[in-house]
Amino acid sequence: MDSPTSVGHFPDDKWQFDDSVTQVFEDMLWRSIPQYEVMRQAVTDLAVQHTTEDSTIVDLGCSRGENIARLLSVLNGGCHFLGIDVSEPMLDAARQRFQSADSVTIERFDLRQGYPAVRNISVTLAILTLQFTPIEYRHQIVRNIYKSTRPGGCLILVEKVIGATADIDSCLRDRYYDLKGQNGYSTDEIERKRLSLEGVLVPVTARWNEELLKSAGFNQIDCFWRWMNFAGWIAVKEQSN
């Protein structure tokens, strides 16, 4: 990995996307997200398939800009990218990364306050982002995404989820913690991160997320990736008649 190691970088207090997390973020994702490269490639492929010329791709919670970088290398012009986040360290890293890319704009925007005034959006990415917003805001956020998406465009959503029952959820979490241990994290580090994320990362069930997409207006929805307590969906806005 190009990123410095995240082993030993877990906070003692509530989780924040601060400077220390920003520096090790890609390594942290690689160690913490199952089938990380498989998921990332699937997101890229689906986004490319639904991108139209002169349209905009919006990355909600863009962090250091990994989604945008991958798409930029494939599409190589022809569309515009907007990355938004609320973490200043992440925004600074993304701005530095794309300082020479005229087609990329990085902005600070809080989705609880509304939605960016962007036209002709073909693809919106919400990759491990919605789970960090309070549940009471999620319907309006996804509704705003739907309204801002051009017909035939899509939302690609990836989230950590909880099991349908307490027993199933416990089983999924155990397997997930096993994976993190295999990827180099100690039992103490895993527990410290779990505690720091309580009340900050709030997952819901896969069914809840699917109902959220439906209630926002999307009528073509499918799960394109799933590993234990992580899942990804594509939701396509119907073409105009």
FIBATI-279522 format. One line per 2 residues: their letters; for each residue x, y, z of N, C-alpha, C, O, CB. Coordinates in steps of 0.2 Angstrom, whole numbers, plus 5000, padded with zeros to 4 digits. Glycine has a CB too. Example, Ala and Ser with C-alpha at 12.3 -4.5 7.8 and 13.67 -1.06 7.14 Angstrom:
REM residues 2
AS> 5066/4972/5039/5062/4978/5039/5066/4984/5039/5071/4983/5042/5057/4978/5045 | 5064/4989/5035/5068/4995/5036/5064/5000/5039/5067/5006/5040/5070/4997/5029
//
This chain:
REM residues 241
MD> 5004/4994/5000/5000/5000/5000/5004/5006/5000/5010/5006/5003/4995/5000/5006 | 5002/5012/4996/5006/5018/4996/5005/5022/5003/5009/5026/5005/5004/5022/4990
SP> 4999/5021/5006/4997/5024/5012/5001/5022/5018/5003/5016/5018/4990/5024/5014 | 5003/5026/5023/5007/5023/5029/5002/5018/5032/4996/5019/5032/5009/5029/5034
TS> 5005/5014/5036/5001/5009/5040/4996/5012/5045/4998/5017/5048/5005/5004/5043 | 4990/5009/5045/4985/5011/5050/4986/5007/5057/4982/5009/5061/4978/5011/5047
VG> 4990/5002/5057/4991/4998/5063/4993/5003/5068/4998/5006/5068/4995/4992/5062 | 4990/5003/5074/4992/5007/5080/4989/5014/5080/4991/5018/5084/4999/5007/5080
HF> 4985/5015/5075/4982/5022/5074/4975/5023/5076/4971/5027/5074/4983/5024/5067 | 4972/5019/5081/4965/5019/5083/4965/5024/5089/4969/5024/5093/4963/5012/5085
PD> 4959/5028/5088/4958/5033/5094/4956/5030/5100/4953/5025/5100/4954/5039/5091 | 4957/5034/5106/4954/5032/5112/4947/5036/5113/4943/5033/5117/4959/5034/5118
DK> 4946/5041/5109/4940/5044/5110/4935/5043/5104/4936/5039/5100/4941/5052/5111 | 4930/5047/5103/4925/5046/5098/4929/5047/5091/4934/5051/5090/4920/5051/5098
WQ> 4927/5044/5086/4930/5043/5079/4929/5050/5076/4924/5053/5076/4927/5038/5075 | 4935/5052/5073/4935/5058/5069/4939/5057/5063/4944/5054/5063/4937/5065/5073
FD> 4937/5060/5057/4941/5060/5051/4946/5066/5051/4946/5071/5048/4937/5060/5045 | 4951/5065/5056/4956/5070/5057/4962/5069/5053/4962/5065/5049/4957/5071/5065
DS> 4967/5073/5055/4974/5072/5051/4977/5065/5052/4979/5063/5047/4979/5078/5054 | 4976/5063/5058/4980/5056/5059/4976/5051/5055/4979/5046/5052/4980/5054/5066
VT> 4969/5051/5054/4966/5046/5050/4967/5047/5043/4968/5043/5039/4958/5047/5052 | 4967/5054/5041/4968/5055/5034/4974/5052/5031/4975/5050/5025/4968/5063/5033
QV> 4980/5053/5035/4986/5050/5033/4987/5043/5032/4990/5041/5027/4991/5052/5038 | 4983/5039/5035/4983/5032/5035/4976/5029/5032/4975/5023/5032/4984/5028/5042
FE> 4972/5033/5029/4965/5031/5027/4965/5025/5022/4961/5021/5023/4962/5037/5024 | 4969/5026/5017/4969/5020/5012/4971/5013/5015/4968/5008/5013/4973/5022/5006
DM> 4976/5013/5019/4978/5007/5022/4973/5005/5027/4971/4999/5027/4985/5008/5026 | 4969/5009/5030/4964/5008/5035/4958/5004/5031/4955/4999/5033/4962/5014/5039
LW> 4956/5007/5025/4951/5004/5021/4953/4997/5019/4949/4993/5019/4949/5009/5015 | 4959/4997/5017/4961/4990/5014/4961/4985/5019/4959/4979/5018/4968/4991/5011
RS> 4963/4987/5025/4963/4982/5031/4956/4981/5034/4955/4975/5037/4968/4984/5036 | 4951/4985/5033/4945/4985/5037/4939/4983/5032/4934/4981/5035/4944/4992/5040
IP> 4940/4984/5026/4934/4983/5021/4935/4976/5018/4940/4976/5014/4933/4989/5016 | 4931/4971/5019/4932/4965/5015/4931/4966/5008/4928/4970/5005/4926/4960/5018
QY> 4935/4962/5004/4936/4962/4997/4936/4969/4994/4933/4971/4989/4929/4958/4994 | 4940/4973/4997/4941/4980/4996/4942/4981/4988/4938/4985/4986/4946/4983/5000
EV> 4947/4978/4985/4948/4979/4978/4942/4977/4974/4941/4980/4969/4955/4976/4976 | 4939/4971/4976/4934/4969/4972/4928/4974/4972/4925/4976/4967/4931/4962/4974
MR> 4926/4977/4978/4921/4982/4978/4923/4988/4974/4919/4991/4971/4920/4983/4986 | 4929/4990/4975/4931/4997/4972/4930/4996/4964/4928/5000/4961/4938/4999/4974
QA> 4933/4990/4962/4932/4989/4954/4925/4989/4952/4924/4991/4947/4936/4983/4952 | 4921/4985/4956/4914/4985/4954/4911/4992/4954/4907/4993/4949/4910/4980/4959
VT> 4912/4996/4959/4910/5003/4959/4912/5007/4952/4908/5010/4949/4912/5006/4965 | 4918/5006/4951/4921/5009/4945/4918/5007/4939/4916/5011/4934/4929/5008/4945
DL> 4917/5001/4938/4914/4998/4932/4907/5000/4931/4905/5002/4925/4914/4990/4932 | 4903/5000/4936/4896/5002/4936/4895/5009/4934/4891/5012/4931/4892/5000/4942
AV> 4900/5013/4938/4899/5021/4936/4901/5022/4929/4898/5026/4926/4904/5024/4941 | 4906/5019/4926/4908/5020/4920/4902/5019/4915/4901/5022/4910/4914/5016/4918
QH> 4899/5013/4916/4894/5011/4912/4888/5016/4912/4884/5016/4907/4891/5004/4914 | 4887/5020/4917/4881/5024/4917/4883/5032/4916/4879/5036/4917/4878/5024/4924
TT> 4889/5033/4915/4891/5040/4914/4890/5042/4907/4892/5038/4902/4899/5041/4916 | 4887/5048/4906/4886/5051/4899/4891/5057/4898/4893/5060/4903/4879/5052/4898
ED> 4892/5058/4892/4897/5063/4890/4894/5070/4893/4888/5071/4892/4898/5064/4883 | 4899/5074/4895/4897/5081/4898/4893/5081/4904/4890/5086/4906/4894/5085/4892
ST> 4892/5075/4907/4888/5075/4913/4893/5076/4919/4899/5076/4919/4884/5068/4914 | 4890/5075/4925/4894/5076/4931/4893/5070/4936/4888/5067/4936/4891/5082/4936
IV> 4899/5068/4938/4899/5062/4943/4900/5065/4950/4905/5069/4951/4905/5057/4941 | 4896/5064/4955/4896/5067/4962/4898/5061/4966/4896/5056/4967/4890/5070/4964
DL> 4904/5063/4970/4906/5058/4975/4904/5061/4982/4908/5066/4984/4914/5056/4975 | 4900/5058/4986/4898/5060/4992/4902/5057/4998/4903/5051/4998/4890/5059/4994
GC> 4905/5061/5001/4910/5059/5006/4916/5056/5002/4919/5051/5003/4907/5053/5010 | 4919/5061/4999/4925/5059/4994/4931/5057/4997/4936/5054/4994/4926/5065/4989
SR> 4932/5059/5004/4938/5058/5007/4944/5060/5003/4944/5066/5001/4939/5051/5009 | 4949/5056/5002/4955/5058/4999/4954/5058/4991/4959/5059/4988/4961/5053/5001
GE> 4949/5056/4989/4947/5056/4982/4949/5049/4978/4950/5050/4972/4951/5061/4979 | 4949/5044/4981/4951/5037/4978/4946/5036/4972/4947/5033/4967/4951/5032/4983
NI> 4939/5036/4974/4934/5035/4969/4935/5039/4962/4935/5037/4957/4927/5036/4971 | 4936/5046/4963/4937/5050/4958/4943/5048/4954/4943/5049/4948/4937/5057/4960
AR> 4949/5047/4958/4955/5045/4954/4954/5039/4950/4957/5039/4944/4961/5044/4959 | 4951/5034/4952/4950/5028/4948/4946/5030/4942/4947/5027/4936/4947/5023/4952
LL> 4940/5034/4942/4936/5035/4937/4940/5040/4932/4939/5039/4926/4930/5038/4939 | 4943/5044/4935/4947/5049/4930/4952/5046/4926/4953/5048/4920/4951/5054/4935
SV> 4955/5040/4928/4960/5037/4924/4957/5033/4919/4960/5031/4914/4964/5032/4929 | 4950/5031/4920/4947/5027/4915/4943/5031/4910/4944/5030/4904/4942/5022/4918
LN> 4940/5036/4912/4936/5041/4908/4940/5046/4904/4939/5047/4898/4930/5044/4912 | 4945/5048/4908/4950/5052/4904/4947/5058/4901/4948/5060/4895/4954/5048/4899
GG> 4943/5062/4904/4940/5068/4902/4933/5066/4899/4930/5061/4899/4944/5071/4896 | 4929/5071/4897/4922/5070/4894/4917/5071/4899/4911/5072/4898/4922/5064/4891
CH> 4919/5072/4906/4914/5073/4911/4917/5077/4917/4923/5078/4917/4910/5067/4913 | 4913/5079/4921/4915/5083/4927/4914/5079/4933/4910/5075/4934/4912/5090/4927
FL> 4919/5080/4938/4918/5077/4944/4918/5082/4950/4921/5087/4950/4925/5073/4946 | 4913/5081/4955/4912/5085/4961/4913/5080/4967/4909/5075/4968/4905/5088/4961
GI> 4918/5081/4971/4919/5078/4977/4917/5082/4983/4919/5088/4983/4926/5075/4978 | 4913/5080/4987/4911/5084/4993/4913/5080/5000/4912/5074/5000/4904/5086/4993
DV> 4914/5083/5005/4916/5080/5011/4915/5086/5017/4914/5092/5015/4923/5077/5012 | 4915/5084/5023/4915/5089/5028/4921/5089/5032/4922/5093/5037/4909/5087/5033
SE> 4926/5084/5031/4932/5084/5035/4937/5088/5031/4939/5087/5025/4935/5077/5035 | 4940/5093/5034/4945/5098/5031/4951/5094/5030/4954/5096/5024/4946/5104/5036
PM> 4954/5090/5034/4960/5086/5032/4959/5082/5026/4963/5082/5021/4962/5082/5038 | 4953/5079/5025/4952/5075/5019/4951/5079/5013/4954/5078/5008/4945/5071/5020
LD> 4948/5085/5014/4947/5090/5008/4953/5092/5006/4955/5093/5000/4942/5095/5010 | 4958/5094/5011/4964/5096/5009/4968/5091/5005/4972/5093/5000/4968/5098/5015
AA> 4968/5085/5007/4971/5080/5004/4969/5079/4996/4973/5078/4992/4971/5073/5007 | 4962/5079/4996/4959/5078/4989/4961/5084/4985/4962/5083/4979/4951/5078/4990
RQ> 4961/5090/4987/4962/5096/4983/4969/5096/4981/4971/5097/4975/4961/5102/4987 | 4974/5093/4985/4981/5093/4983/4982/5087/4978/4985/5088/4973/4985/5091/4989
RF> 4978/5082/4978/4978/5076/4974/4976/5079/4967/4979/5076/4962/4974/5071/4976 | 4971/5083/4966/4968/5085/4960/4969/5092/4958/4966/5095/4954/4961/5083/4960
QS> 4975/5095/4960/4976/5102/4959/4977/5103/4952/4976/5109/4950/4982/5104/4963 | 4979/5098/4948/4981/5100/4941/4975/5097/4936/4976/5097/4930/4987/5096/4939
AD> 4970/5094/4939/4964/5091/4936/4959/5096/4935/4955/5098/4940/4962/5085/4939 | 4958/5099/4929/4953/5105/4928/4946/5102/4929/4941/5106/4930/4954/5108/4921
SV> 4945/5095/4927/4938/5093/4928/4936/5091/4934/4930/5088/4935/4938/5087/4923 | 4940/5092/4940/4938/5090/4946/4937/5096/4951/4942/5100/4951/4943/5085/4949
TI> 4932/5096/4954/4930/5101/4959/4929/5098/4966/4926/5093/4967/4924/5105/4958 | 4933/5100/4971/4932/5098/4978/4929/5103/4982/4932/5109/4983/4939/5095/4981
ER> 4923/5102/4986/4920/5107/4990/4918/5104/4997/4917/5098/4998/4914/5109/4986 | 4918/5108/5002/4915/5107/5008/4907/5107/5008/4905/5113/5006/4918/5111/5014
FD> 4904/5102/5010/4896/5103/5010/4894/5098/5015/4896/5092/5015/4894/5101/5002 | 4889/5100/5019/4886/5096/5024/4879/5094/5021/4875/5098/5020/4885/5100/5031
LR> 4878/5087/5020/4872/5085/5017/4866/5086/5021/4860/5085/5019/4873/5078/5015 | 4867/5087/5027/4861/5088/5032/4858/5095/5030/4852/5096/5032/4863/5088/5039
QG> 4862/5099/5027/4859/5106/5026/4856/5107/5019/4854/5113/5017/4865/5111/5027 | 4856/5102/5015/4853/5102/5008/4857/5098/5003/4860/5093/5005/4854/5110/5006
YP> 4858/5100/4997/4861/5097/4992/4865/5101/4987/4862/5107/4985/4856/5092/4988 | 4870/5100/4984/4874/5104/4980/4870/5106/4973/4866/5101/4971/4881/5101/4977
AV> 4870/5112/4971/4866/5114/4965/4870/5112/4959/4874/5116/4956/4865/5122/4966 | 4869/5106/4957/4873/5103/4951/4868/5100/4946/4863/5097/4948/4878/5098/4954
RN> 4869/5102/4940/4864/5099/4935/4868/5094/4931/4874/5093/4931/4863/5105/4930 | 4863/5090/4928/4865/5084/4923/4870/5079/4927/4875/5078/4924/4869/5087/4917
IS> 4868/5077/4933/4872/5072/4936/4870/5065/4933/4864/5063/4934/4870/5072/4944 | 4875/5061/4931/4874/5054/4928/4875/5049/4934/4871/5044/4934/4878/5053/4922
VT> 4880/5050/4938/4881/5045/4943/4883/5049/4950/4886/5054/4950/4888/5041/4941 | 4880/5046/4955/4882/5048/4962/4884/5042/4966/4882/5037/4966/4875/5051/4966
LA> 4890/5043/4969/4893/5038/4973/4892/5040/4980/4894/5046/4982/4901/5038/4971 | 4890/5035/4984/4890/5036/4991/4893/5029/4994/4889/5025/4996/4882/5037/4994
IL> 4899/5029/4995/4903/5023/4996/4905/5024/5004/4910/5028/5005/4909/5023/4992 | 4902/5020/5008/4903/5020/5015/4902/5027/5018/4906/5029/5022/4910/5017/5017
TL> 4897/5031/5016/4896/5038/5018/4890/5039/5022/4890/5042/5027/4896/5042/5012 | 4884/5036/5019/4878/5037/5022/4877/5035/5029/4874/5038/5033/4872/5034/5018
QF> 4881/5029/5031/4881/5027/5037/4884/5031/5043/4883/5030/5049/4885/5020/5038 | 4887/5037/5041/4890/5042/5045/4885/5048/5046/4887/5052/5050/4897/5044/5043
TP> 4879/5048/5043/4874/5053/5044/4869/5050/5048/4867/5045/5048/4872/5055/5037 | 4866/5055/5052/4861/5053/5057/4855/5050/5053/4853/5052/5047/4858/5059/5061
IE> 4852/5045/5055/4847/5041/5052/4841/5046/5049/4838/5045/5044/4844/5035/5056 | 4839/5051/5054/4834/5055/5052/4835/5059/5046/4830/5062/5043/4832/5059/5058
YR> 4841/5060/5044/4843/5064/5038/4843/5060/5031/4843/5062/5026/4849/5067/5039 | 4843/5053/5032/4845/5049/5026/4840/5049/5021/4842/5049/5015/4846/5042/5028
HQ> 4833/5049/5023/4828/5049/5017/4829/5055/5013/4829/5055/5007/4821/5048/5020 | 4829/5061/5016/4830/5067/5012/4836/5068/5008/4836/5070/5003/4829/5073/5017
IV> 4842/5065/5011/4848/5065/5007/4847/5061/5001/4849/5063/4995/4854/5062/5011 | 4844/5055/5001/4843/5050/4995/4838/5053/4991/4839/5052/4985/4841/5043/4998
RN> 4833/5056/4994/4828/5059/4989/4831/5065/4985/4829/5066/4979/4822/5062/4994 | 4835/5069/4988/4839/5074/4985/4843/5071/4979/4844/5074/4974/4843/5078/4989
IY> 4846/5066/4981/4851/5062/4976/4846/5060/4970/4848/5062/4964/4854/5056/4978 | 4840/5057/4971/4836/5055/4966/4834/5061/4961/4834/5061/4955/4830/5052/4969
KS> 4832/5066/4965/4829/5072/4961/4835/5075/4957/4833/5078/4951/4826/5077/4966 | 4841/5075/4959/4846/5078/4955/4849/5074/4950/4853/5076/4946/4852/5080/4960
TR> 4847/5067/4950/4850/5063/4945/4846/5063/4938/4840/5063/4938/4850/5055/4947 | 4850/5063/4933/4847/5063/4926/4843/5057/4925/4846/5051/4927/4852/5065/4920
PG> 4838/5056/4921/4835/5050/4919/4840/5045/4916/4844/5047/4911/4829/5051/4914 | 4840/5039/4918/4845/5034/4916/4851/5034/4920/4856/5030/4919/4847/5035/4909
GC> 4852/5039/4924/4858/5039/4929/4857/5035/4935/4852/5032/4936/4859/5047/4931 | 4862/5035/4939/4861/5030/4945/4865/5033/4951/4869/5037/4951/4864/5024/4943
LI> 4863/5030/4957/4866/5030/4963/4869/5024/4965/4866/5018/4964/4861/5032/4969 | 4876/5024/4966/4879/5018/4969/4881/5019/4976/4884/5023/4978/4886/5017/4965
LV> 4878/5014/4980/4878/5015/4987/4881/5009/4990/4879/5003/4989/4871/5015/4990 | 4886/5010/4994/4890/5004/4998/4889/5006/5006/4891/5012/5008/4897/5004/4996
EK> 4887/5001/5010/4886/5003/5017/4888/4996/5021/4888/4991/5018/4879/5004/5018 | 4890/4998/5027/4891/4993/5032/4883/4991/5034/4880/4996/5035/4895/4994/5038
VI> 4881/4985/5035/4875/4984/5037/4874/4979/5043/4880/4977/5046/4871/4980/5031 | 4869/4979/5046/4868/4974/5052/4863/4969/5050/4860/4969/5045/4864/4978/5058
GA> 4864/4963/5053/4860/4957/5051/4853/4958/5053/4851/4962/5056/4863/4951/5055 | 4849/4954/5049/4842/4954/5050/4839/4952/5057/4834/4955/5059/4838/4950/5045
TA> 4843/4948/5061/4841/4947/5068/4848/4948/5072/4853/4948/5069/4838/4939/5068 | 4847/4948/5078/4852/4949/5083/4857/4943/5082/4863/4944/5082/4850/4949/5090
DI> 4855/4937/5082/4859/4931/5081/4863/4931/5075/4869/4930/5075/4855/4925/5082 | 4860/4933/5069/4863/4933/5063/4869/4939/5063/4874/4938/5061/4858/4934/5057
DS> 4867/4944/5066/4871/4950/5066/4877/4948/5070/4883/4950/5068/4868/4956/5069 | 4877/4945/5076/4882/4943/5080/4887/4938/5076/4893/4939/5076/4880/4939/5086
CL> 4884/4934/5072/4888/4929/5068/4892/4933/5063/4898/4932/5061/4884/4924/5065 | 4889/4938/5059/4892/4942/5054/4898/4946/5057/4903/4946/5054/4887/4946/5050
RD> 4896/4949/5063/4901/4953/5066/4908/4949/5068/4913/4951/5067/4899/4957/5072 | 4906/4943/5071/4912/4939/5073/4916/4937/5067/4923/4937/5067/4909/4932/5076
RY> 4913/4936/5061/4917/4934/5055/4921/4940/5053/4927/4940/5050/4913/4931/5049 | 4918/4946/5053/4921/4952/5051/4927/4954/5056/4933/4956/5053/4916/4958/5052
YD> 4926/4953/5062/4932/4954/5067/4938/4949/5065/4944/4951/5066/4930/4954/5074 | 4936/4943/5064/4941/4938/5062/4945/4941/5056/4951/4940/5055/4938/4931/5060
LK> 4942/4944/5051/4945/4946/5045/4950/4952/5047/4955/4952/5044/4940/4949/5040 | 4948/4956/5051/4952/4962/5053/4958/4959/5057/4964/4962/5056/4948/4967/5057
GQ> 4957/4954/5060/4963/4951/5064/4968/4948/5059/4974/4949/5059/4961/4946/5069 | 4965/4945/5054/4969/4942/5048/4973/4947/5044/4978/4946/5042/4965/4938/5044
NG> 4970/4954/5044/4973/4959/5041/4978/4963/5045/4980/4969/5043/4968/4963/5038 | 4980/4961/5051/4985/4964/5055/4983/4968/5061/4987/4970/5065/4988/4968/5050
YS> 4976/4968/5062/4974/4972/5068/4974/4968/5074/4972/4962/5074/4967/4976/5067 | 4976/4970/5080/4976/4966/5086/4969/4967/5089/4965/4971/5087/4981/4969/5091
TD> 4967/4962/5094/4961/4962/5097/4959/4969/5100/4954/4971/5100/4960/4956/5102 | 4964/4971/5104/4964/4978/5107/4962/4983/5102/4958/4988/5103/4970/4980/5111
EI> 4965/4984/5096/4964/4989/5091/4957/4988/5088/4953/4993/5087/4969/4988/5086 | 4955/4982/5087/4948/4981/5085/4943/4983/5090/4938/4986/5088/4947/4973/5083
ER> 4944/4982/5096/4939/4984/5101/4939/4992/5102/4934/4995/5103/4941/4981/5108 | 4945/4995/5102/4945/5002/5102/4942/5005/5097/4938/5010/5098/4953/5004/5103
KR> 4943/5003/5091/4939/5006/5085/4932/5005/5085/4928/5010/5084/4942/5003/5078 | 4930/4999/5088/4922/4998/5088/4919/5003/5093/4914/5006/5092/4921/4991/5091
LS> 4923/5004/5099/4920/5009/5104/4920/5016/5101/4916/5020/5103/4924/5008/5110 | 4925/5018/5098/4926/5025/5095/4921/5026/5090/4919/5032/5089/4933/5026/5092
LE> 4918/5021/5086/4913/5022/5081/4906/5022/5084/4901/5023/5080/4914/5017/5076 | 4905/5020/5090/4898/5019/5093/4895/5026/5092/4897/5031/5095/4898/5016/5100
GV> 4889/5026/5089/4885/5033/5089/4888/5037/5083/4885/5042/5082/4886/5036/5095 | 4893/5035/5080/4896/5039/5074/4894/5036/5068/4892/5039/5063/4904/5040/5075
LV> 4896/5029/5067/4894/5025/5062/4888/5021/5064/4888/5017/5068/4900/5020/5059 | 4882/5022/5061/4876/5019/5063/4873/5015/5057/4870/5018/5053/4871/5024/5065
PV> 4875/5009/5056/4872/5005/5051/4865/5002/5052/4862/5002/5058/4877/4998/5050 | 4862/5001/5047/4855/4998/5047/4855/4991/5043/4860/4990/5040/4850/5003/5044
TA> 4849/4988/5042/4849/4982/5039/4849/4983/5031/4848/4989/5029/4843/4978/5041 | 4851/4978/5027/4851/4978/5020/4844/4980/5018/4843/4984/5013/4853/4972/5017
RW> 4839/4977/5021/4832/4978/5019/4830/4986/5020/4827/4989/5016/4827/4974/5022 | 4832/4988/5025/4831/4995/5027/4834/5000/5021/4830/5004/5019/4834/4997/5034
NE> 4840/4998/5019/4843/5002/5014/4839/5002/5007/4838/5007/5004/4850/5000/5013 | 4837/4996/5006/4833/4995/5000/4827/4999/5000/4825/5001/4995/4832/4987/4998
EL> 4823/4998/5005/4817/5002/5006/4818/5010/5006/4814/5013/5003/4813/5001/5013 | 4824/5012/5008/4826/5019/5008/4827/5021/5001/4824/5026/4999/4832/5020/5012
LK> 4830/5017/4997/4831/5019/4989/4824/5019/4986/4823/5023/4982/4835/5013/4986 | 4820/5014/4987/4813/5014/4984/4809/5020/4986/4806/5023/4982/4809/5007/4986
SA> 4809/5022/4993/4805/5027/4995/4807/5034/4992/4803/5039/4992/4805/5028/5002 | 4814/5034/4990/4816/5040/4987/4814/5041/4980/4815/5047/4977/4824/5040/4988
GF> 4812/5036/4977/4809/5036/4970/4813/5031/4965/4810/5030/4959/4810/5043/4967 | 4818/5028/4967/4822/5024/4962/4817/5017/4962/4815/5014/4967/4829/5022/4965
NQ> 4817/5015/4955/4813/5009/4954/4816/5003/4951/4814/4998/4950/4807/5011/4950 | 4823/5004/4950/4827/4999/4948/4833/4998/4953/4838/5002/4953/4830/5000/4940
ID> 4833/4993/4957/4837/4993/4962/4840/4986/4963/4836/4981/4963/4834/4995/4969 | 4846/4985/4964/4849/4978/4964/4856/4978/4968/4859/4983/4968/4850/4975/4958
CF> 4857/4973/4972/4863/4972/4976/4868/4969/4971/4868/4964/4968/4862/4968/4982 | 4874/4973/4970/4879/4970/4966/4885/4967/4970/4889/4964/4967/4882/4976/4962
WR> 4885/4968/4976/4891/4965/4980/4889/4965/4987/4885/4969/4990/4897/4970/4980 | 4891/4959/4990/4889/4958/4997/4894/4953/5000/4896/4948/4998/4882/4955/4998
WM> 4897/4955/5006/4901/4951/5010/4899/4952/5018/4900/4957/5021/4909/4953/5009 | 4896/4947/5021/4894/4947/5028/4890/4953/5029/4884/4954/5027/4900/4946/5032
NF> 4893/4958/5033/4890/4964/5035/4892/4970/5031/4892/4976/5034/4891/4965/5042 | 4893/4969/5025/4894/4975/5020/4890/4973/5014/4890/4967/5011/4902/4976/5018
AG> 4888/4978/5010/4884/4977/5004/4884/4983/5000/4885/4989/5002/4876/4976/5006 | 4883/4982/4993/4883/4988/4988/4877/4987/4984/4875/4981/4982/4889/4988/4984
WI> 4874/4993/4982/4868/4993/4978/4869/4998/4972/4872/5003/4973/4861/4994/4982 | 4866/4996/4967/4865/5001/4962/4857/5003/4961/4853/4998/4961/4868/4999/4955
AV> 4856/5009/4961/4849/5011/4960/4849/5016/4954/4852/5021/4954/4846/5015/4966 | 4845/5014/4949/4844/5018/4943/4838/5022/4942/4832/5019/4944/4845/5013/4937
KE> 4838/5028/4940/4832/5032/4939/4830/5030/4932/4833/5030/4927/4834/5040/4939 | 4823/5029/4932/4820/5027/4926/4821/5033/4920/4820/5039/4921/4812/5026/4927
QS> 4821/5030/4914/4822/5035/4908/4815/5038/4907/4810/5035/4908/4824/5031/4902 | 4816/5044/4905/4810/5048/4903/4807/5045/4897/4810/5043/4892/4811/5055/4902
N> 4800/5045/4896/4797/5043/4890/4796/5048/4885/4794/5047/4880/4790/5040/4892
//
